[in-house]
């Protein structure tokens, strides 16, 4: 058996959602994501990360993000960025990160943003928002499971 075959067999069936589920079950209280330095450090455990990703996945699905859609993520380097990325992956959407230093016009002027369905965007508050891109019709009401992600 070649090395490539060994690797293929060892990772068969492993997906990012499956690995997140496994780590949340096997290592629920272990750190998964840490952000900040010193007294400003915040850490999410594997269990907390899975809970956050599940809630946002339900919210993005209710906002009609679907498998194969592209989702623009413009959030600074913090745990919420990873949560948005993982939620999109759980749905089967393609998370696309943009620089958080770009203006709204710069981020939305790309032809690739024309097909975006759901758009987590950095809000002035502590959490990102989820809303429809400017070219789409009005979004449905935000479901309760995603409301804490959309508060300003």
N, C-alpha and C positions, 0 to 999 in steps of 0.2 A: 504494500500500500504506500502510495506517495504521500508526502507531507501535505499537499493540497487536499487530497482525499481525506486525510485525518482531520484537518482543520474543518473541512466542509461537514464531516460527520459530527464533530464536537459542537458545532454551532447550529446544526439543523434544528429548526423550530424556535430558535431563540430570536425574539424580536425585542425592540426597545420596550414596548408595553409589557411583554412577558418578563423582561429583566426587572422592570420597576416593580411589578407585582411580586416577583420572587424576593427581591431585596426588602420590600415592605413586610413580607411574611417572615423571612428569615432573620432580618436585622432591623426590626421596627424602631428601636430606640437609638440606633447608630446614626451618626451625622451623615446626611446626604449632600446638603448644600450649605456652605458657610459664606457669609458676605460681611464685609466691614473689617475694621481693625480696632483692637483694644476694646473699650467700653461700648463701642457702636457695633460690635459683632452680633450678628443674628445667625442662627443655625436652624435649618429644617431637618428633622429626622426623616428616615425613609418612609415611615408611616405617615408623617405630616405631608411629605412631598406627594405621596400617592393620593392622599385626601384632597390636596389642593388641585392636583392635575385632574382628578375625577370630577370635581366641581366645575372647573373651567371647561373641561371636555363637554359636560352636559350643557353648559351655557352656550358654548360655541355651536354645538349641534342645534340648539334651539334657535340660534341666530342664523341657521341655515348654512353653516360651513359644512361642506361635504367632501368625501373622498375625491382626491384629484384637484381640489381647489388650491389656490395659492393664498397664503395669509402673510401679510406684511407685518413684521414686528419691529417697532421702533421704541425700544425700551432700553434705558441705560443698563450697564453691567450690574445686574442684581438678580436675586433668585427669581423674581417674577418673570424675567426673560426666559429662564429655563422652564418655568411652569407653562408659559404660553407655548413655547416650542414643543414641549412634551405633549401638551393637550392637542395641538395640531397633528402631531405624529399619531396619537391614539385614534384620531378620526380618519387618518389616511390622507390628510391634507399636507401640502408642502410648505413648511415654515420658511419664510424669506426674511432675513434680518437686514435692516438698513441702519446706517450710521445715525446715532441719536443726535448728532450735531447738524444734520440736514434740516432745512426749513420744510414746512408742510408742502410748499410749492415744489421744491426739489424732489421730495419723496413721492409726490403724486403725479409728476410730469412724465414719468417713465411709461412707455407703452405697456410694460409688463404689469402695471398696476390696474390696467383696464379690466382685467378679469378677476380681480380680488373680490371675494364675497364678504369677508369678515375681517375686521381690522383692529386688533388690539393696538392702542396708541397711548403714548405716555401722556397722562393728564397732569395738571398742576398739582394734584393731590398725591398721596402716597402710593396709590395703586394705579395700574394702567386701566384704560377704558376699552370696551368692546363696542364698536358701532359699525354700521355699514359704510362702505366707501362713498365718497361724494356723488358718484355717478349712478348709484343703485337706488331702488325704491326704498321707502321707509322700512326700517327694521321692525320686527315684531317686538312686543314688550319683552324686556329682559327677564328671564326666569329667575326665581328666587335663588337657585343654586349659584347663579353668576352675579347676583346683585352686589356682593361685597367687592367684586372685581371692578365694578363700574361706578362706585361712589366717587364723587369729586371732593 
